[in-house]
């Protein structure tokens, strides 16, 4: 099993609020229903707390990204194959309307858990 992490922004704060509603109503259930998906979690990032932790007089700062997703997939091949289906291509077109393609780089990367004894 592979873990895909995605970090990205919405086009605007209003779009981020709309996108959050879209996630709740549509995207989360759709992604979780795909056979290549073992688990899917998405988070909206509110603040970066580093400055406040380093010095409590500093307020938390704005995050460089608004959303982080963790997707556990059966394999990279299954993920890529599913991305080519008409249903998933229609989905990507729909959700892309919310995503800022001109802002910071949208990052999709593979990763793994680091646990003692592994």
N, C-alpha and C positions, 0 to 999 in steps of 0.2 A: 504494500500500500504506500502511496506517495501523498505528501502534504503540500498543497499549493497555498501560498500566501499572496494576497493581492492588497495593495495600498493605492488609494486613489482619492480624487476630489470630485465633488459635484461642481456644476458650472457656476453656481452662486449660492449664497446662504438660503435664499428662498427655494432654489432647486434642491438643496440638501434636505430641507424640510419635506419637500414633495417626494424626494427620493426615499427618505426614511419611511414615508407612508406606503410608497410603492413596494419597498422591501417587505413590510409587514403584510400587505394585502396580496402580493403576487410572487415576488422573486424568491423569497426564502422557501416557500412551499414547493415552487417549481424546481428549484435546484435540488432540494432534499429528495424529491421524487425520482430523480434521474438514477438509472441503475449503476452508473459509474461512480456515483457519489456515496461514500460511506458516512460522511458527516459534513455539515456545513454550519459555520458560525460567522456572524458578521457583527462588527462593532462600529459605532459612531464615536469618533474621538472628540472629546470635549475640550481638553486642555493638556498642555505639557506641564507637568508638575516639577520638573527638574529645578527651575529657578527658585521656586517656593521652598523646595526641600533643602537646597543649598543655603538659602537665606530666607527665613520666614517673612522678612519685610518685602520680598519680591512677590508679586502676584504670579499665578500660573500664566503661561504664555499661550498664544494661539498655536495650534498644531500645524505642521507642514502638510499633513494629510487629514482628511475628514473621515475616511472609512478604511477599516482593515477587515479582510475576510480570511478565514482559514477553511480550506476545502480539502478533505481527505478523499482521494480518488483511488479507484482500483488499480489503475495504471496510467501512465502517460499516453499510451496507445489508445486506451479506451476513452480518455479525455479528449484527445485529438480527433478521434473518429466521431464521437458525439458532437463535437463542435461543427462538423460538416453536415449534420442533418438539417433539413429545412426548418424543423421546429426550433432548434437551437440557434440557427442563423436569424430567424425572426425574433427570437428572444433577445439576442445580442443587439439587433437593430433597435428594439424597443427600449432596452435599458441604456443604450448608448446616448439617447437623447438627454439623459440626466448628467452624464459624465463629462468633466472638463478635459478635453483633448489638447488644449493649448496651455494648460497650467504646468505644474511640476510633473515630472515623468510618472506615468501610471506604471506600477511595478507588479509583475506577476513572477513569482519565483518558487522554486522547490526548496523544501527544508525537511528537517527531521527532528524528532524529540531527542534531547540529551538527558539520559537518566543514568543513575549509578548502576553499575553491573551490566551495562549494555556495551 
